[in-house]
Amino acid sequence: MDNSVKTALVIGLSSDIGGGLAQRLKQDGWRVFGTARAPNKLSHTEAVSFNMFDAVPVWHFKRLLKDQGWDLLIMSIGSLEPVGKFFDVNFDHWAESVWVNFTAQMRVLHALWPVRNVKRIADVMLFAGGGTNGPMPGYSAYCASKIALIKMCELLHDENEDLNIFSIGPGFVKTKIHEQTLKAADGPWKDKIVKFLETEGTSIDDIYDHMQWCMKAGRKVAGGRNFSTVHDDWKSTDPNWFLSSGNPDLYRLRRKEVL
């Protein structure tokens, strides 16, 4: 095996973003593996069938990765459901959403951490989402889970010196996840989603380039931080600026003090 070829694991290859990132990684020479609910429908990479409520198939990845291990882990799974006010939705459904959007992702990372490539700093990308900087009524499970991911990103960064973990908020992306809002009986963002769908939205290429920027910037710059693909000027920003900004709390969850 050529040890110069890096390996990526994409959890959620059947998602529009996960599948798109996998294709671009392969075009750039990466070995790509991952999970999908229907792996037999994927032709561009090797996938393992995996339900987020089942045990993580670590043994299968150990066989695929052999002695090299993974270099990049991408968490590209999520659900907006249940859509509706907290006291109006079924709590078990709400708890399942928190599991998929947060707990299961940490479970996968915890299980796969021992089979990483220990010869280099591992890169892990999480996805932030709406509601991080303001309320997003009707999507409490989704929003609370995304905030938990952002905080866990910072905690894992502080605990592990051999990890470059970062979260990216891609903005609006045209994916099938929005069907969950459109089919909801009382989707508070339904009109906004319909208008968003008339725009181009964030491209997979921009998300991929942003991920590459965070990986190239490295742990000292990107580690433990939450970036916005749409609102942050990452395309023209020198990563060294972050090191000299004098603000260690930049792009992290903090309570603002009253001046």
N, C-alpha and C positions, 0 to 999 in steps of 0.2 A: 504494500500500500504506500502511495506517495504521501508522506507526512506533511508536505508543503500545501496540500489541498485541505482547506478548512471545511468543517462539517457544521451544518445548521439543522436544528430540530424546530419544526414549526407545529405548534399545538393548535390545530384548527386549519388544516389544509383545505377543507371544503368551504371555508369562509372566503368571501371575495377578496378581502385584504390578505389573508394568509396565503391563499393560492397565488395571488399576484406577486407577493414578495418572494414566494418560493420559485416562481418562474424566473424572476430577475436574478436571484441568487445563482440559480443553475446557469443562466447565461453568463454570469461572471465567474464561472468555474467552481462553484461550491458543490459539495456533496450535500444533498438535501433529503432529510427524512422527516416524518411527522405523523400526526394522527388525523383521522377523518372519520366521520360517521359512516360514510360509504366509500371506502378506499378503492373499491373496484371501478369506480367512475372516474378516477384520476389517472391520467396518462403521463403527466410530466414529472412525477417523482414517486418514491416508494412510501406508502403510508400504512399505518397500523390502525385497525379498527379499534375505537376507544370511546366508550361512554364515560362522561365525566363523573358518573356516580359509581363506576367500577374501579377495581384496583388498577393502579398505574402499571402498564406492561413493561416494567423496567427490564425484565429478562430478555424481552424481544429487542429492545434498544441495545442492550449489552452485546447481543449477537450481531446486530447490524454495525455497531460502532467498533467492535473488536477491541484492539488495543489503543486506538487513537482517541476516542471520546469526542464529545461535541464541543464546539467553540462558541456557537451562538444559539440561544434559545429564545424563540419568539412565541409569546402568548397571544394568539389571535382568536379567542373565543369570547362570546358574550351574548347577553339577552337583555332586551328592554322590558320584557314582561316580568311581572304583571303591570299593565298600564292602568293607572287609576289612583285615587286617593288611598293612603295607607289603610285607613279604617274601613274602606269599602272593598278591598281586595282580600282574597283568601290568603291567610298568613302562611300556610304551608307552601303555597306557590311562591309567595314573597321570599321565604327562607331558601327555597330551591334556587331562586335567582341569585341570592347572595352567595350561595355555594358555587354556582357556575361562574359568576363574575369575579369572585374573590377567593373563597376558601379552596376550591378545587385547583385553582391556578397555583396557589402556594403549596398545595399537596403535591402537584406534579413537579414543581421546582425542587421541593424537598427530596422527592424520590430520585430525581434525575441528577441532582448535584454530585453524587459520588461517581457518576460515569462521565463527567466532563473531561476535557483535555487539561490535565493538571500542569502541563508544560507552559501554559500561558494564562493570562487573565481572561476569565470567561465573560462574554457579553450576554446580557439578558435584557430583552425589550418587553415592557408591559405597555398596555394601551390605557391612557386616561380617557375621559369622556366628558360629556356635558354635565353641568351642575357642580363643577369643581369650584368655580369662583362666584357662584350665585345659585339661588334655588331653581330647581327644575321640577315643579309640581307634577305629580302623576307618575314619576319615575324614581321613587324613593329607594327601591332595592338596587337599581342600577347605579344611581348617584352615590349612595353610601358605599357601595362596593368599590367604585372607582377611587373615591377618597381614601379608602382603606389600602388600595393598591399603591397609591402615591406615598402614603406614610410608610408602608412596608418596604417600599423601594428605598427610602432613606434609611430605615433601620438596618436593612440587609447590607447596604453600602457601608455603614459604620461598623458592622460586625465582621465584614469579610474583606481583607485587603487584596484578595485575588479575584475580585468580582467588580465588573463595570455594569451596574444595573441602572436603567433609566426608564422613564415612562414618556410616551409621546401622545399628545392630544392631536389627532389628525384633522380636526374640524369635521365638516360635513363631507361624507364620502358616500357615493351612490352604491349602496349595498342592499342585499335582501333583508337586512335587519330592520329596515324601516317599514317593511310589510307588517310588522307587529304593531306599529302605531296606527297604520292605515286601517287595519281590521279591528282595532279596539272600538268598543261601543262608545266610549267617551274619552277619546284621545285628546288631551288638552293641547298637544302640539301638532295635531293633524293638519291644520291649515298651513302651518309653517313648513311641515315636511313636504306637502304638495308643492309649495313655492320653491323649496330647496331642490326638489327633483327636476325643476325646470332649469336649474343652473348646472354648470359642469362639476362643481364640487372639487374637493381635493383629489388629485390624481394619485394612483399607486406609485408612479415615478417619483413624485414629491415625497411621499412617505418613505420610499426606499432610500432616496438621497438623504433625507433627514436622519434615518437610521444609520446610514453610513457615516454621516457627519458626527453623530454621537459616538460611534465606535472609534472613529479616527481621533476624535478629541480625547478620548480615553477616560479613565476612571477619575482622574484629578479634576477634570472639567465637567463631564456629563454625569458621573456617578451620583446616584441618590437624588437626581433632579427630575422635574417634570417640565417638559418642553411643549410648545405649541407649534405645529407645523405651519399654521396659517399666520399666527400673530407674532411669532418671534423671528427676528431678522437673522436667522442662522445661515442663510445662503451667503451673506457677505460679512458675517461676523468672524473675526479671528478668535479661535478658541482660547488663545492666551489671554484675551481680554477678561475672561471669566476668572482667571487665576489672579489677575491684578486689580479686580474690581473692588476688593476690600469688603465684599458683602458675601459672607459664607452662606447666608440664608436665601440667596438668589434662586428663584424657581423652586422653592420648597414651601410646604404648608406651615404658615406662621400666623399667629394672632397679631394684628397691627396695634401698636401702642398709640394712645391718644397724645398728641403733641400739645 
